[in-house]
């Protein structure tokens, strides 16, 4: 009986297993065959991706809140990945049609592939980094040619031979740009910006044929005053691949715009704003929902210390004076120079004029042509030009001599026009007999400073030059050149021999010395403030985008201070500079009869055996300085004639008179 029951139980279990398997099979058949389409159509969890919404960039205004750089709303042609066909043949045709529309209305498209446009293809010159990136992005070896790169793009994106060579090259270039910009659901691709209403209408009309192509209203950079300090304003541009490695950690996307130079670059953290985020939900390849999860915060507005009207007048002073010199046969080729004006009480930059120059729109549209122009207008001579200061340097040597107690205001040296020093003989521009410091500044006596330099030594002269801000970066936000001072260290760096005669030349601003007009204006400002040197600055303050709230205000910074051993030393220097200002011709260039004194020092440094520049520094009013200034004319003369014009420009009133 027991054996029978065990056998029965085993048979029963087998039957149960077989029945269960049959039931499961029938159920599976129903799911796959009978109800299969219903299951496929049932909703599944959507895929959520994030798309960056670019923030509006902050604006740049002058001290009176007049816009210099602003934004305008423009139409951009963008491609949305979520709606762009994945089939290469279809999407290539869409790109080709879109480009044809843009060309019809005179618009270009964005591409940065470093390959020439026409066959035979070659890599563009001076684009080694971009070429390396191209080969790497396409997984090609280092020996790949430009032709290999184009062929790889043709193969990867199945660009048909039905297109012309020009169309193939365009599609390949755009495909590479999309690859660089990480084109995806998260990153829309901007094909071009600022398109005309005609192009917008045509693209909208063909919307069904141009799947994924859309028109977006986006803010782009616009220039309200194209002629106001264009070098300092700088430019913006797309993020390059080599930049993105660093910028991505700061929250940038590949399709962001970033400052490339000048204030646009220096104040990037304030100007850029905070991007917003849109979440896009897709299901079965279709967008089912879209919502903004992080709002956009526009960038801040940067207010400069520049008064754009005064800047324009000062630029006019410089250019008009060059034209005046050009009327003289001797100076018919003079074309370059600079003027810098600072607020004497703070170091704030009031004007930076440079010639030759350009307008910011000209720079953007004709950069390559500007690059070829004579006298390098791309060089900002006000902050980056390097010159010998000539006799303007005597103010510094005089400060060192008086403050170190080497001389007093009554100490005299004999000037007999010629001066013998060891085995060399040097000269002076005049016969000054026994001369003390104040008159030495007034008449610019070389021999006084030859004598003084021997008592001071080159180390002391270097020390005071540095206290005045020469031979070093001054820290201007938009950048400035360092230059160098005439001393044994500089000579060693230049591979030259320092000789005892160089000491004499160094004391009068000759020898191997190079300073910027900004440094010279800073030196003048330091004299005006009795040895206190202020750091020059170009940014007055930072506001929110609508300028309803001030975020930051630049306060004057004392960069260095000469500890005065004798507090009256600047009285003697200033008196000499005031007397020097009285040696100007009557009429429109005169510095007499203004109702206030002007303190100046001029120089005519020799640049080489043939070329002599004309330099000046100064401040006004002498007894309560408001502005400090410096200027230079390359290869010219009489630069001090510009001083009266600068003062007239500063005190200019709306009715055309001067105060």
Secondary structure, 3 states (H helix, E strand, C coil): CHHHHHHHHHHHHHHHHHHHHHHHHHHHHHHHHHCHHHHHHCCCCCEEEEEEECCCCCCEECCCCCEEEEEEEEEEEEECHHHCCCCHHHHHHHHHHHHHHHHHCCCCCCCCCCECCCCCCCECCCCHHHHHHHHHHCCCCCCCCHHHHHHHHHHHCCCCCCCCHHHHHHHHHHHHHHHHCCCCCCCCEEEECCCCHHHHHHHHHCCCCCCCEEEEEEEEEEECCCCCCHHHHCCEEECCHHHHHHHHHHCCCCCCEEECCHHHHHCHHHHCCECEEEEEEEECCEEEEEEEEECCECCCEEEECCCHHHHHHHHHHHHHHHHHHHCCHHHCCCCCEEEEEEECCCCEEEEEEEECCCCHHHHHHCHHHHHCCCCCCCCCHHHHCCECCHHHHHHHHHHHHHHCCCCCCCCCEEECCEEEECCEEEECCCCCEEECHHHHHHHCCHHHHHHHHHHHCHHHHHHHHHHCCCCCCCCCCCCCCCCECCCHHHHHHCCCCCCCHHHHHHHCCCCCCEECHHHHHHHHHHHHCCCEEECCECEEEEECCCCCCEEEECCCCEEEECCCCCCCHHHHHHHHHHHHHCCCCCCCCCCCCCCCCEEEEEECCECCCCCECEEEEEEECCCCCCEEEEEEECCCCCCCHHHHHHHHHHCECCCCCEC
